[in-house]
Amino acid sequence: MYSNKKKYEYITFSCILLLVLMWSYASITKLTEYQRFVAQMQLVPLVWLQEIAPILAWLLPLVELGIVVLLWKENTRILGCYFSFFLLLAFELYIVILLASGLELPCTCGGIISKLSWKAHLFFNAVYIALSFIPIYLFKTHNDTPLRRIYS
C-alpha cells in the first residue's frame, strides 16, 4: 500500500505533467498557426483586441511557454501552478462572456482543441483549472510537499 506522501507525489506529478503537455501544445500550435491566430482574434468585436492581436499572438504563446518552464523547474513549480490557474481562469471568464453575448466566434486555441464547442471549452478549462489548483492545495496543506521532488 502506498503512503499518503507517495500518493501526493503521484497526484502532483500527474497534474504537472498534464499541465506541461497542455500548455506546450497550446503555445506551439498558436506559434505555428500565427496568421490564423491573429485573424481569429481580429474577429472578436473588441476594437482594442483587434488592434493588439498581432502582438498578443506572440505574447500569449510566450507566456504559455513561460508557464511550462516554471512548471518544469523544481524551484518555480508552485509559481507555475499559480500562473496556470490564473491564465486558465481568465480564459474561462472570456468563454463565459462569449457564451453570454450569444456571439458565434471561432476558437483561437488552435489544433485539436479548437474543434471543441464553447461549452466543451468551459468543461476542458474547468478540468485544467482544477489540475492547476490541486498541486497548490497539496503544497499549502502538506509541509513535506511533493512539488519539490517530482522530477528529481
C-alpha positions as CSV (number, residue, x, y, z in Angstrom):
1,M,0.0,0.0,0.0
2,Y,1.2,3.5,-0.8
3,S,1.8,6.1,1.9
4,N,0.0,9.4,1.7
5,K,3.2,11.1,0.8
6,K,3.6,8.8,-2.2
7,K,0.0,9.4,-3.3
8,Y,0.6,13.2,-3.1
9,E,3.7,12.8,-5.3
10,Y,1.8,10.8,-7.9
11,I,-1.2,13.1,-7.9
12,T,1.1,16.2,-8.2
13,F,3.2,14.6,-10.9
14,S,0.1,13.8,-12.9
15,C,-1.3,17.3,-12.6
16,I,2.1,18.9,-13.5
17,L,2.6,16.6,-16.5
18,L,-0.9,17.2,-17.9
19,L,-0.4,21.0,-17.5
20,V,3.0,20.9,-19.2
21,L,1.6,18.9,-22.1
22,M,-1.4,21.1,-22.5
23,W,0.5,24.5,-22.3
24,S,3.2,23.1,-24.6
25,Y,0.7,22.0,-27.2
26,A,-1.4,25.2,-26.9
27,S,1.6,27.5,-27.3
28,I,3.3,25.7,-30.1
29,T,0.1,25.4,-32.0
30,K,-0.5,29.2,-31.7
31,L,3.0,30.0,-32.8
32,T,2.9,27.6,-35.8
33,E,-0.6,28.9,-36.8
34,Y,0.3,32.5,-36.1
35,Q,-1.6,34.1,-39.1
36,R,-4.8,32.1,-38.3
37,F,-4.5,33.0,-34.6
38,V,-4.2,36.7,-35.4
39,A,-7.1,36.6,-37.9
40,Q,-9.4,34.8,-35.4
41,M,-8.5,37.3,-32.6
42,Q,-9.4,40.1,-35.0
43,L,-12.9,38.7,-35.4
44,V,-13.7,39.5,-31.7
45,P,-15.8,42.6,-31.6
46,L,-13.4,44.5,-29.3
47,V,-11.5,47.2,-31.1
48,W,-8.6,47.2,-28.7
49,L,-8.2,43.5,-29.1
50,Q,-8.3,43.8,-32.9
51,E,-5.5,46.4,-32.8
52,I,-3.2,44.4,-30.5
53,A,-3.9,41.0,-32.0
54,P,-0.5,40.7,-33.8
55,I,1.4,41.5,-30.6
56,L,-0.9,39.3,-28.4
57,A,-0.4,36.4,-30.9
58,W,3.3,36.4,-30.0
59,L,2.9,37.4,-26.3
60,L,0.3,34.8,-25.3
61,P,2.2,31.7,-26.5
62,L,5.4,33.0,-25.0
63,V,3.6,33.4,-21.6
64,E,2.3,29.9,-22.0
65,L,5.8,28.6,-22.7
66,G,7.0,30.5,-19.7
67,I,4.4,28.6,-17.6
68,V,5.8,25.4,-19.0
69,V,9.3,26.4,-17.9
70,L,8.0,27.4,-14.4
71,L,6.2,24.1,-14.0
72,W,9.2,22.1,-15.1
73,K,11.8,23.7,-12.8
74,E,11.7,22.5,-9.3
75,N,12.1,25.8,-7.5
76,T,9.4,27.6,-9.6
77,R,6.8,24.8,-9.9
78,I,4.3,26.4,-7.4
79,L,4.6,29.7,-9.2
80,G,3.9,28.0,-12.5
81,C,0.7,26.4,-10.9
82,Y,-0.4,29.9,-9.9
83,F,0.2,31.4,-13.3
84,S,-1.5,28.4,-14.9
85,F,-4.5,28.7,-12.6
86,F,-5.0,32.5,-13.3
87,L,-4.5,32.3,-17.0
88,L,-7.0,29.5,-17.3
89,L,-9.4,31.4,-15.1
90,A,-9.0,34.4,-17.5
91,F,-9.7,32.1,-20.5
92,E,-12.7,30.7,-18.6
93,L,-14.1,34.2,-18.0
94,Y,-13.6,35.0,-21.7
95,I,-15.6,32.0,-22.7
96,V,-18.4,32.8,-20.2
97,I,-18.6,36.3,-21.7
98,L,-18.7,34.9,-25.2
99,L,-21.4,32.5,-24.3
100,A,-23.4,35.2,-22.6
101,S,-23.1,37.5,-25.6
102,G,-24.5,35.0,-27.9
103,L,-21.8,35.7,-30.5
104,E,-20.5,32.7,-32.6
105,L,-16.8,33.3,-32.8
106,P,-14.1,30.8,-33.8
107,C,-11.9,29.4,-31.2
108,T,-8.4,30.8,-31.2
109,C,-6.9,27.9,-29.3
110,G,-5.5,26.1,-32.4
111,G,-5.1,22.4,-33.1
112,I,-7.5,19.8,-31.9
113,I,-8.7,22.0,-29.0
114,S,-10.2,24.4,-31.5
115,K,-12.7,21.7,-32.6
116,L,-14.4,21.8,-29.2
117,S,-17.7,23.6,-28.7
118,W,-17.7,26.6,-26.3
119,K,-19.4,24.6,-23.7
120,A,-16.8,21.8,-24.1
121,H,-14.2,24.5,-23.7
122,L,-15.8,25.5,-20.4
123,F,-15.5,22.0,-19.2
124,F,-12.0,21.5,-20.5
125,N,-10.8,24.7,-18.8
126,A,-12.5,23.8,-15.6
127,V,-10.7,20.5,-15.5
128,Y,-7.3,22.2,-16.1
129,I,-8.1,24.9,-13.5
130,A,-8.6,22.0,-11.1
131,L,-5.3,20.4,-12.3
132,S,-3.6,23.8,-11.6
133,F,-5.2,24.1,-8.2
134,I,-4.5,20.6,-6.8
135,P,-0.7,21.0,-6.5
136,I,-1.2,24.4,-4.9
137,Y,-3.6,22.9,-2.4
138,L,-1.3,20.0,-1.6
139,F,1.7,22.4,-1.3
140,K,-0.3,24.5,1.2
141,T,-1.7,21.7,3.2
142,H,1.3,19.4,3.5
143,N,4.7,20.6,4.8
144,D,6.6,17.8,3.0
145,T,5.3,18.8,-0.4
146,P,5.9,16.6,-3.3
147,L,6.2,19.6,-5.6
148,R,9.9,19.8,-5.0
149,R,10.7,16.2,-5.7
150,I,8.7,15.4,-8.8
151,Y,11.4,15.3,-11.4
152,S,14.4,14.7,-9.1
